[in-house]
Amino acid sequence: MLRRPPLVLWRYIGLEIIAIFVLALIVQSVMNIAVVAFQLVQNDGLTLGYIWPFLSKISILSTYYTLPISLLFAVTLGFGRMVADREVTALKACGLSHLQLMAPALILGLACTAVTDYLNGSVLPEIGYEKRNLGRRLLAQLTDLGEGTDFRLPLPRNMGRIYCGRYHGNILDDVFISVQDIGRLTGESAVASAREFPIQISARRAEVRRVNDTLLEVDFDDARIDVPDDILRGDKGDSHFFQKIGVGRYRLPIALSEAQERECDRDTALLRRELAENQGLLGAAIARMEAERDIEARRGLAQTADALRRDITKARIEISSRRAFSLSCLTFLWAAAPLTFLLNNRNRLVPFFAGNLLAICVFYPCMMIGTQIARTGAPAPLVIHAGNAILFAAGCALLLRLRRT
């Protein structure tokens, strides 16, 4: 065994692994940007120039899995090449252990774990919430579109679409709006019943005005409203037939309501504070329920306690999931590197596929199964981290096997 760290060798191994890691990360990021752009253009009808400012930020959302996957690619391809070229055999003959060869990868894995933990806990929740409000932000820009033709924009919460043949600033020509439920779009109840009230509005021209931060108004000229026949005539009407009503000038309010905030939209520090508060409230609710003699009051306290338990479970699942993805940067390479050494195959793609199958086929299924089990009341850190625990145990077993060879 060498008495001092082989710094020159670590630099050689580290540079090779980092080069593959960076290349894999760039390729995955470009692919994710292309997929997001295709979805927004194809499904939502937006132009690439309109969504381009948001793409770079939205693409960061995928780093929670692209970082560990890129590390996995780097370790299996880098060490796979060294095994195929018999470099590992030569270094073993010089007295180096497999752990010493893995040291640069482990250092890179620790760095990626810290970066991923920071991104998952502080950066990605805010970007994810911004992405879910992207439709609202784009809709708010209807007051200043510039100039162009053939514009399409989805309404928030999949409530419909806006089409126009030409636009100039806040003036839209040849306008057509399809709305799934006019009540949800305007933020008011359009009908007394719970059924949806779909309409279609077509007009020669429309002007969009921003009333305040939560409301737009669209003034139509020479407008025509198409309403389903069954909405107007009840059970006697035909839901597939639209009654056409000419209204001349018509004003349509559009509510710019934000998406409801969820656990995944809050940073980890805030989630931990809310978790501690809810645990305190749960303890107080249980104590009051035990001391309460009135049946109705006990029932109300029991419902409050159940709601707090659900919130606590959701917070624990979210925190544990973020930490599990962060730790996967280490456990992926901890299991894949020894497997690459143990295969000792001259075809460098064999350890690549074997290592990726080992990590991906264990971690992600365990994450999904663990999340479902945690929702039933099982300890979230225990069941969600099962995939990382299995990969760590597999890595230890493979390293012990390598010591005997």
Buried (B, 14 or more C-beta within 10 A) or exposed (E): EEEEEBEEBBEBBBEBBBEBBEBBBEEBBEEBBEEBBEEBBEEBBBBEEBBEEBBEEBBBBBBBBBBBBBBBBBBBBBBBBBBBEEBBEEBBEEEBBBEBBBBBBBEBBEEBBEBBBEBBBEBBBEBBBBBBBBBBBBBBBBEEBEEEEEBBBBBBBEBBBBBBEBBEEBBBBBBBBBBBBBBBBBEEEBEEEEEBBBBBBBBEBBBBEBEEEEBBEBBBBBBBBBBBBBBEEEEEBEEEEBBEEEEEEBEBBBBBBEBEEEBBBBBBEBBBEBBEEBBEBBEBBBEBBEEBEEEEEBEBBBEBBEBBBEBBBBBBBBBBBBBBBBBBBBBBBBBBBBBBBBBBBEEBEBBBEBBBEBBBEBBEEBBEBBBEBBBEEBEBBEBBBBBBBBBBEBBEEBBEEBEEE
